[in-house]
Every structure is written in C-alpha cells, then in structure tokens.
C-alpha cells in the first residue's frame, strides 16, 4: 500500500470535509423538485432582508416566547426560503390588491350547537296601540317623543313628516355648535323625503311605523351622493355612489334621513376631524364612542332615532353615557353591506333611540340577509309591546355591584328589578383573561386598514396618542398569527360559557 497511515487519514479527512462542504452548499440552494414528489417547505427562492439569530432574539420580546440558541440559528437559516415568501401577497413581486369589500373566508357563527331556541321565538310582532295622546303644543315636546308615539301621530295625520323634519333640522342647526354631533346635514334630501312621505300617507299608502320619521346615520354608512367620511381626515371628501343596505331598507320603510352623525375617527371613541362630540347632559364630557353622534343626537332630541355600530361597545357605551336606549343586535342579524369595516367578525349595526320599543321597530326594518354580507343570516324577531316583564330572571354579578365602576344608579336598578316583579339571580363567570380577545379586533382592524397604515395616511388622524388606532394598527403587524388562532378558540370557549349563563337567566344587569 502506497503512503503511510498518517497520509491516508489526512487524505480521507480532506475528502470527508470536501464532501460535507459540497453537501452543505447543495442544502443551501433550492432543490430541484423530484417528479411526483409533494411540495416541500423551505425550498422557495430566498427573499426579503437577511435575518440572524439576533433578529429572533429581539422578536421574542414582542411575541413573548423563548427559543434556545440552537432554535434561533435553525429559524434564521431558512427564514428567507420558508417564511418570508408567505408575505409575497404584500411585498411582491406577485403583489395582489384585496378589495375593501372582500370579506375573509373564515366566518364567526355565534349560534352554538346544542343551544335550544327560546320559547318566545317566532315572528309574532305587536307594537303599542295608539293611546290617543294629543299632539303637544310645544315643538320641543314633540322632538323628545319616542318613535312609537311619533308614528301614531303621523299615521293619524295629527303631525306631518314635513313639520317633524323641520323641527329636527332646526334643532340640529341650533345645538350642533355645542355638541359637534353632525358631520353632514342633509336638509334638502330630508325635506324631499318628508314631502314624499306626506304625499304617500295622504294617498293612503302608509308604509309602517317608520314612515315619515326623521333619523340620523352614523357616518360610516354609505349614502349615495352624500359624503360618508368615517369621521377621519383621509376620508372627509369621500362620496359613495350607492346606499348601504341598512340605508336602502330605511328608505323603503319611508324614514327620513336628516343628518350624517359623528363617530370617533374610524370608529374609536368620540373625537373626529371636527372635534369632540359632547354629552348633552354634561357638556364638559364627551358623549363616548364610537357612536358618539347618534348617542348625543338622540339624547338631545335632534332625531327620532339613529343607527349606530358596535365592534366592542360602540353602541352600548354612548347609550349609557347619554342616557338613551341602544340595541346591539346579535352578530349576523343585520347586514353590513355598505358600512365601513373595522372587524369582519365583530362589527354590528343597530338602532339607538329613546325607548326599547323604538329600537325594536327599527331592528325589524333592517334585519335579514341581503345576499351580499356573507355573515348575515335569516333570523326571527318576536315582540309584544304589551307583554309583562313579571317573572323574568335578571342575572347580576354580586361582586361587581359592590365595586367601581358600579354606582348607586346600578344598585338602584337592581332594586327596581325586584319592584317590577322580575327575579334577581346571582351569576358568576370564570376569572379568565377576557381582554386577550382584543387580539382579534386589533389583527382584523390592522388588516382592514392595512393600506392606510402602510402608506402613512393614518398619520393624518387627529388622535395620535398611544392607545388610538394609528399606533394600534402599526403594532398589530407584530401580533402572532398563532396567537390569533388561539384567541379565536378562546372566543368559542367564552361563547359557550355565556350560553351557560343565559340558560339560567333571561337577561343580565351589568
């Protein structure tokens, strides 16, 4: 054998090193697919900026996960071939635009399997009978009357829609400087609709309890030829070509649109490009949001009723603040076609008015699928204005009633429940991290306004504080997709828990 053992070992080692180097070079290059083999992860051409283990070490702080040093090295080694290509939809070269009207394929269905329908379900609908109340002499007294009463005066021709519309238009012009609740006053449009309503009623063509009733729309509902601004600077000159479905349905019911009402910019709080909308009963505080204008306008007797929207409290909160009745419908009952999207799986449209019956009259007119909103489904709506509340089980949380933010007003409401013949029932829910569900809102809102955020047009919004939308939209880019899925699963768990609570009670006082 030629050569020494030492030479053999040296040459063999060099050969193995060369083979290993060659294998490593081949591994770092995209592999030619074997015919018939399924696609493999991590074989796409490398794209995007270089990353290192240090990149992942910093990213761990945002995602609140911890990897080992070896994990980071492995993750960094093929990130540009395995994960970065998944961003091609946004970063190119095959960049694709997603239309604003395009909904996600996944849908939230709040109807849980195995939940029995209420014994009162059905379509029976009975509104209040005409009590024969004389029309007040004062315009102010007329303005503050509930819709159910206004409708009886109009139906019996004691009051014309034109006169009622002029009353509300005058009040809108008179008080808006203090409340800042109107974005667009629709005077000419409203008077034309009112005159048409009067002509139809005079001809015996009464359309129902909303015929001739003036109303205001939160300015995220599209109105053909009338500005719809979302309360946000980048959209203040936006004029849609078609009406939202809810607007179409209220037009068909004969209602009269008198104003596009304010909302906090892009449906957050009560600050819009015209300032802050104020609470009519305490002008030193905002009306809360984001249905700020509807809450203030209804409370101040500037409209008969209004349509608000809620993603996370935007009907309930201003209704409570301003002292009106808000009805936030179950997700899917009212179609959202033509309404600004903030969160596809949470957005809801609903009425705000001066009585419970008012809100139900409006809800009846706007409910039901329209063939465009994929989340909108058929639903039932039974109502009897003369039904007694005696015997209803009212759930309440004893601990909550004893601590802030509960007040003496809340505790008095609990006592009133007893006096009305309803039965208070103590309930409890697990001490879970419910706020973590906001991950769904932030992620979907960040997607809804992606172009606005990445183009920096979101910088035009008046509110730029850390807890306003601009910062939330930017931060949302760094939320974990895995955590989004887990939050969605947690949502199902919470829904099941609330279904358990409502198997014990008919309503909640909270």
C-alpha positions in Angstrom: 0.0 0.0 0.0 1.5 3.3 -1.1 1.9 6.1 1.6 1.7 6.0 5.3 -1.4 5.5 7.6 -1.0 9.2 8.5 -1.2 10.3 4.9 -4.3 8.0 4.4 -6.1 9.6 7.4 -5.2 13.1 6.2 -6.4 12.5 2.7 -9.6 10.8 4.0 -10.3 13.7 6.3 -9.9 16.2 3.5 -12.2 14.1 1.3 -14.9 13.9 4.0 -14.6 17.7 4.6 -14.9 18.3 0.8 -18.0 16.1 0.7 -19.5 17.8 3.7 -18.9 21.2 2.2 -20.4 20.1 -1.1 -23.5 18.7 0.7 -23.8 21.9 2.7 -23.6 24.0 -0.5 -26.3 21.9 -2.0 -28.5 22.1 1.1 -28.4 25.9 1.0 -29.6 26.0 -2.6 -33.2 25.4 -3.6 -33.6 21.8 -4.6 -35.0 20.8 -8.0 -38.3 19.0 -7.2 -38.3 15.3 -7.8 -41.1 14.4 -10.3 -44.2 13.2 -8.5 -43.0 14.4 -5.0 -45.3 16.7 -3.0 -44.1 20.3 -2.5 -41.6 20.8 0.3 -41.4 23.7 2.8 -38.3 25.9 2.7 -37.5 25.4 -1.0 -38.6 28.7 -2.3 -36.0 31.2 -3.6 -34.7 33.4 -0.8 -36.5 36.8 -0.5 -36.5 39.7 1.9 -33.8 41.1 4.2 -31.2 38.9 5.8 -32.1 37.8 9.4 -29.9 36.3 12.1 -30.4 34.6 15.4 -30.2 38.1 17.0 -33.2 39.1 15.0 -35.2 36.3 16.5 -33.9 37.1 20.0 -35.3 40.6 19.7 -38.6 39.3 18.1 -39.1 37.0 21.1 -39.7 40.1 23.2 -42.7 41.1 21.1 -44.2 37.6 20.8 -43.4 36.6 24.4 -41.9 33.3 23.5 -38.4 31.9 24.3 -36.3 29.8 22.0 -32.9 28.2 22.6 -29.8 29.5 20.8 -29.9 26.4 18.5 -33.6 27.1 17.8 -32.8 30.7 16.7 -30.0 29.5 14.5 -32.2 27.0 12.8 -35.0 29.5 12.4 -32.7 32.1 10.9 -31.1 29.6 8.5 -34.1 29.2 6.2 -36.5 32.1 7.2 -35.9 33.7 3.8 -36.9 30.5 1.9 -39.6 29.2 4.2 -41.5 32.1 5.9 -40.6 35.3 4.1 -42.1 34.1 0.8 -45.5 33.8 2.6 -45.5 37.6 2.7 -45.4 37.9 -1.1 -49.0 38.9 -1.3 -48.0 42.2 0.2 -44.3 42.5 -0.6 -44.3 41.2 -4.2 -43.3 40.5 -6.9 -46.8 39.0 -7.3 -48.4 41.6 -5.1 -52.2 41.5 -5.1 -54.7 44.1 -4.0 -57.5 42.9 -1.7 -60.7 45.0 -2.4 -62.2 46.8 0.6 -65.5 44.8 0.1 -63.7 41.4 0.2 -64.5 39.5 3.4 -62.4 36.8 4.9 -63.2 33.2 4.1 -63.5 32.2 7.7 -66.7 33.3 9.4 -67.8 33.6 13.0 -71.1 31.9 13.7 -72.5 32.9 17.2 -75.1 30.1 17.0 -73.6 27.3 19.1 -74.5 23.7 18.5 -77.0 22.2 21.0 -78.4 25.5 22.2 -82.2 25.3 22.2 -84.3 28.2 20.9 -86.2 30.4 23.2 -89.8 29.5 23.8 -90.7 33.0 22.6 -89.0 32.6 19.2 -91.1 33.3 16.1 -92.2 36.2 14.0 -95.2 37.5 16.0 -94.9 41.3 16.2 -97.3 43.6 18.1 -96.4 47.2 18.7 -98.1 49.6 21.1 -101.7 50.5 20.4 -102.5 54.2 19.7 -103.1 55.7 23.2 -104.8 58.7 21.7 -102.4 61.2 23.2 -103.0 64.8 21.9 -100.2 66.4 19.9 -98.3 68.7 22.2 -98.3 72.4 21.5 -94.5 72.7 22.0 -92.1 71.7 19.3 -89.6 70.6 22.0 -92.1 68.2 23.5 -92.7 66.7 20.0 -89.0 66.4 19.4 -88.4 64.3 22.5 -91.4 61.9 21.9 -90.4 58.3 21.2 -90.7 56.9 17.7 -93.7 54.7 18.6 -95.7 57.8 19.6 -94.4 59.9 16.7 -95.5 57.2 14.3 -99.1 57.2 15.7 -99.4 61.0 15.3 -98.1 60.8 11.7 -100.3 57.8 10.8 -103.4 59.6 12.2 -102.3 62.8 10.3 -102.1 64.8 13.5 -98.5 65.5 12.5 -96.9 65.7 9.1 -93.5 64.4 8.3 -92.5 67.7 6.9 -93.3 69.6 10.1 -91.4 67.0 12.2 -88.5 67.1 9.8 -88.3 70.9 10.1 -88.4 70.6 13.9 -85.4 68.3 13.9 -83.5 70.2 11.3 -83.9 73.4 13.3 -82.7 71.6 16.5 -79.7 70.1 14.7 -78.7 73.6 13.4 -79.3 75.1 16.8 -77.4 72.7 19.1 -74.7 71.3 16.8 -72.2 74.0 17.7 -72.2 72.8 21.3 -72.5 69.1 20.7 -70.4 68.7 17.4 -72.5 65.6 16.6 -73.3 66.4 12.9 -70.8 65.8 10.1 -73.2 66.4 7.2 -76.7 68.0 7.5 -78.9 66.6 4.7 -81.5 69.4 4.7 -82.7 69.3 1.0 -82.6 65.5 0.9 -84.6 65.3 4.1 -87.3 67.7 3.1 -87.7 65.9 -0.2 -88.2 62.6 1.5 -90.6 64.2 4.1 -92.8 65.7 1.4 -92.9 62.3 -0.4 -93.9 60.6 2.8 -96.7 63.1 3.4 -98.0 62.7 -0.1 -98.0 58.9 0.2 -99.7 58.9 3.6 -102.3 61.4 2.3 -102.9 58.9 -0.6 -103.4 56.0 1.8 -100.1 54.4 1.2 -98.8 54.1 4.8 -95.6 52.0 4.8 -95.5 51.4 8.6 -94.2 52.8 11.9 -91.0 54.4 10.4 -92.8 56.2 7.6 -92.0 59.9 7.8 -89.8 59.5 10.9 -86.5 61.6 10.7 -83.4 59.7 11.6 -79.6 60.1 11.7 -76.9 57.8 10.4 -73.5 57.2 12.0 -71.2 58.5 9.2 -69.8 55.1 8.4 -73.0 54.1 6.5 -72.7 54.8 2.8 -75.3 57.2 1.4 -75.5 57.7 -2.4 -74.3 61.2 -3.4 -73.9 62.3 0.3 -70.4 62.3 1.9 -69.5 59.3 4.1 -66.4 60.3 6.0 -65.8 57.7 8.7 -65.0 60.7 10.9 -61.4 60.5 9.6 -59.3 63.1 7.8 -58.3 60.8 4.9 -61.9 60.2 4.0 -63.5 63.6 4.6 -64.1 64.1 0.8 -65.4 60.6 0.2 -68.8 60.4 -1.6 -70.1 56.9 -2.2 -72.2 56.1 -5.3 -74.6 53.7 -3.6 -76.5 53.4 -0.4 -75.7 50.8 2.4 -78.2 48.1 2.7 -79.5 49.5 6.0 -80.0 52.9 4.4 -81.9 51.2 1.5 -84.1 49.4 3.9 -84.9 52.6 5.9 -85.6 54.4 2.7 -88.0 51.6 1.8 -89.7 52.0 5.2 -90.2 55.7 4.5 -87.8 57.0 7.1 -86.3 60.5 6.5 -82.5 60.9 6.7 -81.8 64.3 8.3 -78.1 64.0 9.1 -74.9 62.0 8.9 -73.8 61.9 12.6 -70.3 61.9 14.0 -68.2 59.0 15.1 -64.7 58.8 16.6 -62.3 58.6 13.7 -62.5 55.1 12.1 -64.9 54.1 14.9 -62.9 54.8 18.0 -64.1 57.0 20.9 -65.7 60.4 20.3 -63.0 62.6 18.6 -63.3 63.2 14.9 -61.9 65.7 12.4 -64.4 68.3 13.6 -63.6 68.0 17.2 -65.0 66.0 20.2 -68.7 65.1 20.3 -70.2 66.1 23.7 -72.7 64.6 26.1 -75.9 66.8 26.0 -76.5 66.4 29.7 -72.9 67.3 30.8 -71.2 69.4 28.2 -67.9 69.1 29.9 -67.6 65.4 28.9 -67.5 63.6 25.7 -70.5 61.5 24.6 -68.3 58.4 24.5 -67.8 56.4 21.3 -67.7 55.4 18.8 -71.4 56.0 18.0 -70.9 59.4 19.6 -73.1 61.5 17.3 -76.1 59.0 17.4 -75.9 59.0 21.2 -75.8 62.8 21.5 -78.3 63.5 18.8 -80.9 61.0 20.2 -80.4 62.2 23.8 -80.8 65.9 22.8 -84.0 65.3 20.7 -82.3 66.1 17.4 -83.5 63.0 15.6 -86.2 60.4 16.1 -83.7 57.6 16.1 -80.2 56.8 14.8 -78.3 53.9 13.5 -75.0 53.2 15.3 -72.5 50.5 15.0 -70.6 48.4 17.6 -67.5 46.4 17.4 -66.6 46.5 21.1 -69.0 48.7 23.0 -69.7 51.5 20.4 -73.5 51.3 20.8 -73.7 50.3 24.5 -71.1 52.9 25.8 -72.6 56.1 24.3 -76.1 54.9 25.0 -75.1 54.6 28.7 -73.2 57.9 28.7 -76.0 59.9 27.1 -79.0 58.1 28.6 -80.6 56.6 25.6 -81.7 53.0 24.6 -79.2 51.2 22.4 -79.8 47.8 20.9 -76.7 46.0 19.8 -78.0 43.1 17.7 -76.5 39.6 17.6 -73.7 39.3 15.0 -75.2 38.4 11.6 -78.8 39.7 12.2 -78.3 43.0 10.3 -76.3 43.1 7.0 -73.3 45.4 7.0 -73.0 45.9 3.2 -72.0 49.5 2.5 -70.8 50.1 6.1 -67.2 50.8 7.0 -65.4 47.6 8.1 -63.3 47.7 11.2 -63.5 44.0 12.2 -65.2 41.5 9.9 -66.1 39.1 12.8 -67.2 41.6 15.3 -68.9 44.6 13.5 -72.6 45.0 14.1 -75.2 47.7 13.1 -78.0 48.6 15.4 -80.6 51.3 16.5 -80.3 53.9 19.1 -83.5 55.6 20.3 -85.5 56.9 23.3 -87.3 53.6 24.2 -87.0 49.9 23.9 -89.9 49.6 21.5 -88.4 52.3 19.2 -85.3 50.2 18.8 -87.3 47.0 18.1 -89.4 48.9 15.4 -86.1 49.9 13.7 -84.5 46.5 14.1 -87.5 44.8 12.4 -87.0 47.1 9.4 -83.2 46.4 9.0 -82.9 42.7 9.8 -82.3 39.8 7.5 -79.7 38.8 4.9 -79.2 40.9 1.8 -77.2 38.4 -0.4 -74.0 40.4 -0.1 -72.8 40.3 3.6 -71.6 36.7 3.9 -72.1 36.8 7.7 -75.8 37.9 7.5 -78.3 35.2 8.1 -82.0 34.7 8.5 -83.3 35.5 12.0 -86.5 35.6 14.0 -87.9 38.7 15.8 -90.9 38.2 18.1 -92.1 41.2 20.0 -95.2 42.1 22.1 -95.2 45.7 23.4 -98.0 44.7 25.9 -96.1 41.7 27.4 -95.5 41.7 31.1 -91.9 41.6 32.5 -93.0 39.8 35.6 -91.2 36.6 36.2 -88.2 37.4 34.0 -84.9 36.2 35.5 -82.4 39.0 35.8 -78.8 37.9 36.3 -76.3 40.1 38.1 -72.8 39.8 39.5 -72.9 40.4 43.2 -69.2 41.4 43.5 -69.4 43.8 40.6 -72.3 45.6 42.2 -70.2 46.4 45.2 -67.2 47.9 43.5 -66.3 50.5 40.9 -67.3 51.2 38.2 -70.8 50.3 39.6 -72.6 53.2 41.2 -75.7 53.9 43.3 -77.6 54.1 40.0 -76.7 50.5 39.2 -77.6 49.3 42.7 -80.9 51.2 42.4 -81.6 49.5 39.1 -81.3 46.1 40.9 -83.9 47.2 43.4 -86.2 48.4 40.7 -86.0 45.0 39.1 -87.5 43.5 42.2 -90.3 46.1 42.4 -91.2 45.3 38.8 -91.8 41.7 39.6 -88.7 40.3 38.0 -86.5 37.8 39.8 -82.8 38.7 40.5 -80.4 35.8 40.1 -76.8 35.8 41.2 -74.5 34.6 38.4 -70.7 34.2 38.0 -68.3 33.7 35.2 -64.7 32.3 35.4 -61.8 34.7 36.0 -60.4 34.4 32.5 -58.2 36.9 30.6 -61.1 38.3 28.5 -59.1 41.3 27.4 -56.9 39.0 25.4 -59.8 38.6 22.9 -58.9 42.1 21.7 -56.1 40.4 19.7 -58.9 39.5 17.2 -60.0 43.1 17.0 -56.5 44.6 16.6 -55.5 42.0 14.0 -58.6 42.4 11.8 -58.6 46.2 12.1 -55.0 46.2 11.2 -55.9 44.2 8.1 -58.9 46.3 7.3 -56.8 49.5 7.2 -53.5 48.0 6.0 -53.1 50.3 3.0 -54.0 53.4 5.1 -51.3 52.3 7.7 -48.5 51.3 5.4 -49.0 54.4 3.2 -48.8 56.6 6.4 -52.1 58.2 5.6 -53.2 57.1 9.1 -50.8 59.8 10.3 -53.4 62.4 9.3 -55.8 61.3 12.1 -56.3 63.9 14.8 -55.8 61.3 17.7 -52.2 60.1 17.6 -51.9 59.0 21.3 -50.5 55.5 22.1 -54.0 53.9 22.6 -55.5 55.4 19.4 -55.9 53.5 16.1 -52.8 54.7 14.3 -50.5 53.1 16.9 -52.7 50.1 17.3 -52.7 49.4 13.5 -48.9 49.7 13.5 -48.4 47.4 16.5 -50.8 44.9 15.1 -48.3 44.0 12.4 -46.3 42.2 15.0 -49.1 40.1 16.6 -48.6 36.4 16.3 -50.8 34.5 13.8 -50.7 31.5 16.1 -52.0 33.6 19.0 -54.8 34.9 16.7 -56.0 31.4 16.2 -55.7 30.6 19.9 -57.7 33.8 20.7 -60.4 32.6 18.2 -60.6 29.3 20.0 -60.8 31.1 23.3 -63.7 33.1 21.9 -65.6 29.9 21.3 -64.9 28.9 25.0 -66.2 32.3 26.2 -69.3 32.0 24.0 -70.0 28.6 25.5 -69.7 30.0 29.0 -72.1 32.8 28.2 -74.5 30.3 26.8 -74.4 28.5 30.1 -75.2 31.8 31.9 -78.1 32.5 29.7 -79.5 29.0 30.3 -80.0 30.3 33.9 -81.3 33.8 33.2 -83.2 35.8 30.6 -81.1 38.9 30.7 -78.1 40.4 32.5 -77.8 43.6 34.6 -74.2 44.7 34.4 
